[in-house]
């Protein structure tokens, strides 16, 4: 008896689902897009970070300062004692848009350089002097470059020979107008606090000018009060100088109010 061979039908293998492939591709695209966004947009991992710290030379400092304005990172670039108006400048720059160096660093005095940049349609000039660890910015002026100091020395000059409190006060005012830090510190009383010494330098780092309007000699109190009219950052303000007339080393300036009387 012949038996026929068994017949086996051909069965097509089931098709593999491509769902997993599309899910994988979608995840890859989303991940790549997220990396690109965070890398180039925010927080910008792939972007070259602007240099806001170099200050070995005036040229480096000027570029770092402009970059610092753009990124609101200026704290490391200021001098320990700087102009009073620079604090107002810093607040103004915090809301500015864009910053581009317009005038490269150039020498204005023996130990002082300047530069200028534009930001939010404003021109800003900066004055740079050598300090600890490199150069630093001592003043920032909206509308032009700051005038150079007579000297960047901060040691008091020899005390001048003055006979009266009024004479000491006038020499002090003259030193401020001449932007002469050593001469101004020379007529301060030895016991004035460091905050007063720093405050005097802050005013000189700016471009304040004063006129003595009146001097009151208080004989009983052994004191003289000079009433001033000043131009501070373009604004007319009063000022006041008080002297100690019977100080051991001679009449000297005991206090200075740069914008009030």
matplotlib code that plots the C-alpha trace (Angstrom):
import matplotlib.pyplot as plt

x = [0.0, 1.3, 0.9, 1.1, 3.6, 2.1, 1.3, 2.6, 1.2, 3.6, 2.8, 4.1, 5.9, 4.0, 5.1, 7.0, 5.5, 7.4, 5.8, 8.9, 11.0, 8.8, 8.8, 12.6, 13.0, 10.6, 12.5, 15.8, 14.4, 12.9, 16.2, 18.3, 16.0, 16.1, 19.9, 20.1, 17.8, 19.6, 23.0, 22.4, 19.5, 19.2, 21.3, 23.6, 26.0, 27.4, 28.0, 31.4, 31.2, 32.2, 35.3, 34.3, 37.3, 40.5, 42.2, 45.9, 46.0, 43.8, 42.8, 41.7, 39.9, 38.0, 36.7, 35.9, 33.9, 31.9, 31.2, 30.3, 27.7, 26.1, 25.9, 25.4, 28.7, 30.8, 31.6, 35.2, 36.2, 35.7, 38.4, 38.0, 37.4, 35.6, 33.5, 30.2, 28.5, 29.6, 27.0, 24.2, 25.8, 25.6, 21.9, 21.3, 23.3, 21.4, 18.4, 20.4, 20.4, 23.6, 27.1, 29.7, 33.2, 33.3, 36.7, 39.5, 41.6, 44.0, 46.3, 45.1, 47.7, 50.9, 49.0, 45.5, 43.7, 40.3, 37.9, 34.3, 31.4, 27.8, 24.7, 21.0, 21.9, 24.1, 27.9, 29.7, 33.4, 35.4, 38.7, 41.1, 44.0, 46.4, 45.3, 45.9, 45.7, 45.6, 43.8, 40.5, 37.7, 37.7, 35.0, 32.2, 30.7, 27.6, 28.1, 31.9, 35.2, 36.0, 38.7, 42.0, 43.1, 46.0, 47.6, 46.5, 48.5, 46.4, 49.0, 48.4, 50.8, 52.7, 50.4, 50.4, 51.2, 47.8, 46.9, 43.1, 40.3, 39.1, 42.5, 42.4, 38.9, 39.8, 42.8, 40.6, 38.1, 40.9, 42.3, 38.9, 38.5, 42.0, 41.2, 44.2, 43.6, 46.9, 46.4, 42.8, 43.8, 46.7, 44.3, 42.0, 42.2, 44.0, 41.1, 38.5, 37.0, 38.1, 34.6, 35.2, 38.6, 37.0, 34.1, 36.5, 38.2, 34.9, 34.0, 37.5, 37.2, 34.1, 34.2, 32.7, 33.5, 32.8, 32.7, 32.9, 29.8, 30.3, 32.6, 31.3, 34.1, 32.8, 35.3, 33.8, 33.5, 36.9, 35.4, 34.9, 32.0, 32.3, 29.1, 29.6, 27.8, 28.8, 28.3, 28.1, 27.6, 26.1, 23.6, 23.9, 24.0, 25.1, 28.0, 29.5, 33.0, 33.7, 37.1, 38.7, 40.6, 42.5, 43.8, 47.2, 48.8, 47.0, 43.6, 42.2, 39.1, 37.0, 34.0, 32.8, 29.2, 29.5, 25.8, 24.1, 24.5]
y = [0.0, 3.2, 6.0, 9.5, 12.0, 14.3, 17.7, 20.7, 24.1, 27.1, 29.6, 33.3, 34.5, 37.2, 40.8, 42.5, 45.6, 48.8, 50.7, 50.3, 51.8, 54.9, 55.4, 55.1, 57.6, 60.0, 59.8, 60.4, 63.5, 64.9, 64.3, 65.8, 68.9, 69.3, 69.1, 71.6, 74.0, 73.9, 73.9, 76.9, 78.8, 78.3, 77.9, 77.7, 74.9, 74.9, 78.6, 80.0, 81.7, 85.4, 86.3, 88.5, 88.0, 88.7, 92.0, 91.5, 94.4, 97.4, 95.9, 92.6, 94.5, 96.7, 93.6, 91.8, 94.8, 95.1, 91.3, 91.8, 94.4, 92.1, 89.3, 91.4, 90.2, 93.2, 92.6, 91.2, 94.1, 97.1, 98.7, 98.3, 102.1, 103.5, 106.5, 107.1, 107.4, 104.0, 102.4, 104.3, 103.3, 99.6, 99.8, 101.5, 98.8, 96.0, 96.9, 97.8, 95.8, 94.9, 96.2, 96.8, 98.2, 101.4, 103.0, 100.5, 100.9, 103.8, 105.6, 108.9, 109.4, 107.8, 105.0, 105.4, 104.0, 104.6, 102.9, 103.4, 101.2, 101.6, 100.0, 100.7, 103.8, 105.2, 105.9, 104.9, 105.6, 103.7, 104.7, 101.9, 101.8, 99.1, 97.3, 94.2, 91.2, 93.2, 96.3, 97.5, 100.0, 103.0, 105.0, 104.7, 107.8, 107.9, 110.3, 110.3, 109.2, 110.1, 112.7, 111.2, 111.5, 113.8, 110.7, 107.2, 107.3, 106.8, 107.6, 111.0, 113.7, 115.5, 117.5, 121.2, 123.9, 125.5, 127.9, 127.9, 125.5, 127.6, 127.3, 123.5, 123.3, 125.4, 123.2, 120.2, 121.6, 122.7, 119.1, 117.7, 120.1, 119.2, 115.5, 115.1, 112.2, 112.5, 116.2, 115.7, 112.9, 115.0, 117.5, 114.8, 114.4, 111.2, 109.8, 110.0, 106.5, 104.6, 105.1, 108.8, 108.3, 106.0, 108.4, 111.3, 109.1, 108.1, 111.7, 112.4, 109.4, 111.1, 114.7, 116.8, 120.4, 122.6, 126.3, 127.5, 129.7, 130.5, 129.6, 129.7, 129.9, 128.4, 129.7, 128.2, 124.7, 125.1, 124.2, 125.7, 124.7, 125.4, 125.4, 124.3, 124.5, 121.6, 120.1, 116.3, 114.2, 117.3, 117.9, 121.0, 119.9, 121.5, 120.1, 120.6, 120.4, 120.5, 121.0, 120.4, 123.5, 122.5, 119.1, 118.1, 118.1, 121.3, 122.2, 119.3, 118.2, 116.0, 115.3, 115.8, 115.6, 115.6, 116.1, 117.6, 120.5]
z = [0.0, -0.9, 1.4, 0.1, 1.5, 4.0, 2.7, 4.6, 3.8, 3.7, 6.4, 6.0, 9.1, 11.0, 10.2, 12.9, 14.4, 13.6, 16.5, 18.6, 15.8, 15.6, 19.4, 19.4, 16.6, 18.3, 21.6, 19.8, 18.0, 21.2, 23.1, 20.3, 20.2, 23.9, 23.9, 21.1, 22.8, 26.2, 24.5, 22.2, 23.6, 27.4, 29.5, 26.5, 27.3, 23.7, 23.5, 24.1, 27.4, 27.4, 29.3, 32.3, 34.5, 32.6, 33.8, 33.4, 30.9, 30.2, 26.9, 28.6, 31.4, 28.9, 27.0, 30.2, 31.4, 28.2, 28.4, 32.1, 31.3, 28.7, 31.3, 34.4, 36.0, 37.0, 40.7, 40.1, 37.9, 40.1, 42.2, 46.0, 46.2, 43.2, 42.2, 43.9, 40.6, 39.5, 41.8, 40.0, 36.7, 37.7, 38.4, 35.0, 33.2, 34.8, 32.5, 29.4, 26.2, 24.3, 24.9, 22.3, 22.7, 20.7, 21.7, 22.5, 25.6, 25.4, 27.8, 29.3, 32.1, 33.4, 35.1, 33.8, 30.7, 29.4, 27.0, 25.9, 24.8, 23.8, 25.4, 24.9, 22.8, 25.6, 25.4, 28.5, 29.3, 31.9, 33.7, 34.6, 37.0, 38.2, 41.4, 43.3, 41.0, 37.8, 36.5, 37.8, 36.9, 39.2, 37.4, 34.8, 33.2, 31.0, 28.1, 27.8, 29.3, 32.9, 33.5, 34.7, 38.3, 39.2, 40.8, 41.6, 44.9, 48.0, 50.7, 52.3, 51.3, 54.0, 56.2, 55.1, 57.6, 58.2, 61.0, 61.1, 60.5, 57.6, 55.9, 56.4, 55.0, 51.9, 51.2, 51.4, 49.0, 46.6, 46.6, 45.7, 42.9, 41.6, 42.0, 44.2, 46.6, 48.6, 49.2, 50.4, 52.7, 54.1, 55.8, 57.3, 61.1, 62.1, 63.9, 61.1, 60.3, 57.2, 55.8, 55.7, 53.9, 51.4, 50.9, 50.1, 47.5, 46.0, 45.4, 43.9, 41.6, 40.1, 38.9, 41.7, 42.1, 45.1, 46.0, 49.6, 50.1, 53.8, 56.7, 60.3, 62.9, 66.2, 68.6, 71.7, 70.1, 68.5, 65.2, 61.8, 59.4, 55.7, 53.7, 50.1, 46.8, 44.7, 41.2, 41.7, 38.6, 36.9, 39.7, 41.9, 45.6, 48.9, 50.9, 54.3, 55.8, 59.6, 61.0, 64.4, 65.1, 68.2, 67.0, 68.3, 64.9, 63.8, 62.4, 60.3, 58.5, 60.9, 58.6, 55.0, 53.7, 49.9, 49.0, 52.1, 54.4]

ax = plt.figure().add_subplot(projection="3d")
ax.plot(x, y, z, "-o")
ax.set_aspect("equal")
plt.show()
